[in-house]
Amino acid sequence: MKDTLKIIFEKKLWESGYLSYLFASFSLFIMPIHVQYLPPLMIGWGLCWIIENLHRRDIIWKGRRELLLLAMGFMLYYFWILAGLIYSENLLNGRLLIFRRLSLFVFPLILFSPGSNIKKNVIILLRLFTIGIIIYLVICYGNAFYRSIIIQNGNWLFNPRQPDYEWTNYFLGADFTIDQHPSYVAMFVILSMFVAFDSFTNKVLKRIQRILWLLAGIFLLISIYYLSSRAAYLAVLVLLPLYLILKLGKKGLNLLTIGIVVIVLLIFSYVFFNNQRVKYFFNDPEKSTIEQKLSMDFRIPIWKSALSIIQHNLIFGVGIGDSCDELKKEFINSGYTEGYYENLNAHNQYLEVLLGSGIIGFLIFTSLLGFMAFIAIKSRNLLYGLFIIMMLIFFMFESILNRIAGVTFFSLFSFLLLHLKSVTSLSSDQKSTL
């Protein structure tokens, strides 16, 4: 009898999808704290998904057709990248990048049909992710404060500025974040900010919960200033007004909605241009015009070098393993020695794709983005639409898919957000525990 009950219990446990949901919860919570802890959880999540679907093979393909098509597109793109190893000379670097981008295959596989528990609790998963990034930021603020305390002549002083550089500050940019690139943290923060604001608008939650989520959203918005990512500033300047217009102007635009949007834009723009890093850049007396200032951005010579290589390898690219090596050669030819010694990538995902995978890979990649935008518009999924626009902006300034943090974030939320129940946002969902 005990053996029979054990078999029934184990079968029900697998069929319920509870273990997948458990791994998903840990993954979403841990991811913003540090992505290095994520791969073991991804493996566990994937194994649970495989075992669970042994018992529901008949229904796995009965989900939304567009999710299956999108998953197949992601896998096609991953296999095209993998094919780039065939004509890559630097196989070591190629295999490393293939491993880093493995989530482009894994998350589409386990999330196009993730199981009922995950589908029913997407909001909780998103809020766990938000709580994770808040905890990480609190640790960053504490670390920056600790580093700013100095003892001089027996007196305790607070001085966050570093003496060697005029614009550096323990509370800004890479000096602020712990073991993570600020641009990637900024992506986490922006998505979490909209999750928090949408939770505030959820009238199902208790009043105290809504107030706490509003405070969390404001905290995250303020933190974008300290991350000092120009891509993040641009994303917020585009996304925040769009979000406010769609949320406040559901019954049509009015003067109050327009006034709120304008005030928010003015405040954010003022704060942005008073950031020490941005202020230092734009107040350089040696560069009198915006064009001259922008021409000094380190990305310009990188993009010129990448375009020069792409022109000669347009169809197939140089191969996944050789992108960085070819860039270094071009840096030497163009006299950009800093890029050579710092081993820089293209700092633009669109150029990175063209560089490594050619026009064929670029067409597959942009088709995926276009199809994602189509699904967001068709399903009127506001949060998914904001996520896509944010990624399009960050792709212009960083090779997001070259790091585990970026590729994991992109592939995971490209599918998880599709399971939101609400047609416009998560705020109208009827059940929530966070």
Secondary structure as UniProt FT lines:
FT   HELIX           2..16
FT   HELIX           18..30
FT   TURN            31..33
FT   HELIX           35..37
FT   HELIX           38..53
FT   TURN            57..59
FT   HELIX           60..62
FT   HELIX           65..83
FT   TURN            84..87
FT   HELIX           91..100
FT   TURN            101..102
FT   HELIX           103..111
FT   HELIX           116..120
FT   HELIX           122..148
FT   STRAND          149..152
FT   TURN            153..154
FT   STRAND          155..158
FT   TURN            163..164
FT   TURN            170..171
FT   HELIX           173..176
FT   HELIX           182..200
FT   TURN            203..204
FT   HELIX           207..227
FT   HELIX           230..248
FT   TURN            249..251
FT   HELIX           255..273
FT   HELIX           276..282
FT   TURN            285..286
FT   HELIX           290..295
FT   HELIX           299..312
FT   TURN            314..316
FT   TURN            320..322
FT   HELIX           323..334
FT   HELIX           337..341
FT   TURN            342..343
FT   HELIX           349..379
FT   HELIX           382..395
FT   TURN            396..397
FT   HELIX           400..402
FT   HELIX           404..416
FT   HELIX           417..419
FT   TURN            427..428
//
